[in-house]
Amino acid sequence: MTHMVSLMKKVISIEKLVKKYGKLAAVDGISFDVYQGEIFGLLGENGAGKTTTLEIIEGLRKPTSGKISILGHDIRHGIKDIKEQIGVQLQSSAYYNFLTLREILELFASFYSTQMDPLKLLQMVHLEEKSNSYVNSLSGGQKQRFSIVASLVNDPQIVFLDEPTTGLDPLARRNLWQVISDIKAKGKTIILTTHYMEEAEALCDRVAIMEKGKILTIGETHKLVGATHNPYRINFITKKINTNLFNEISKFGEIKNLIGKANNFELRLKTQKELNQVLPLIQQLDPEGLIVGRSTLEDLFIQLTGKTIGE
Ligand code: ATP
């Protein structure tokens, strides 16, 4: 419900943004808004234009055309005011190795009028014991955690995270999801890019899926996922290949063999009614495994971006 309330206030507004590199329109006339207190995800294949979009909003690249306003300031004129109120996660390789974690945070904070206590920041990501260590002595997950809190030194209202969990193991990734949720819980707005659909589905209130510089779809994550074709799925494993039963089952929806697994099948269905009707037929195949589920953001992503690959 808090999200509904926060929907009232736009913190970022983008109109007809274009970025050209020579003839290539890396960003091709996109418009969208980001609302206070939400986690907004920019998704898309490699080269879709996510990083370019993010870096233009952060003031790091100049747009070819279009209008961007952040917290009421037009970025063409108000970049100084904006910089005080945004935080940008840098790649961990961008940090000095002759300063300790604490010293880096102190240095970064000194550029701003509002400054967070470095030790409190390190505590937030359980790195307080590393406050006197150097970045190159940290593990991959610790570096990522550090680079996220380093974006909070000025207690910003808006935080930009570009692929915050890339290359991490599953547990470290979940730890970072917690860190990102904690930042949201402090009332901040977060814009992130990710290639992990599971991550976007877990974290993002809204997502935009980009392709070739354009937005294919944008909206509340759960609503977009709910509106996929054939939103119900049954996965089952059986060695009993009864042709008659398979024919009956395939009348309900699309049945596929999972890649590389001869006895694993997936059936996609449009309605819950079909789901209930087809389950007894599948049970007659003595399935060794049976999973009933709903579509995910990954299904939507493949449905949208896969379409143009096939064409
Ligand atoms: P990824 O998921 O791989 O990080 P992305 O969605 O972030 O991709 P961008 O990095 O924004 O994509 O790149 C969009 C397009 O613009 C790509 O075709 C890329 O090659 C091109 N591009 C990006 N930066 C430049 C640049 N400085 N000069 C020329 N072309 C660029």
Residues whose N, C-alpha, C, O or C-beta is under 5 A from the ligand:
A	BS01	ATP	Y21 A26 G44 E45 N46 G47 A48 G49 K50 T51 T52 T53
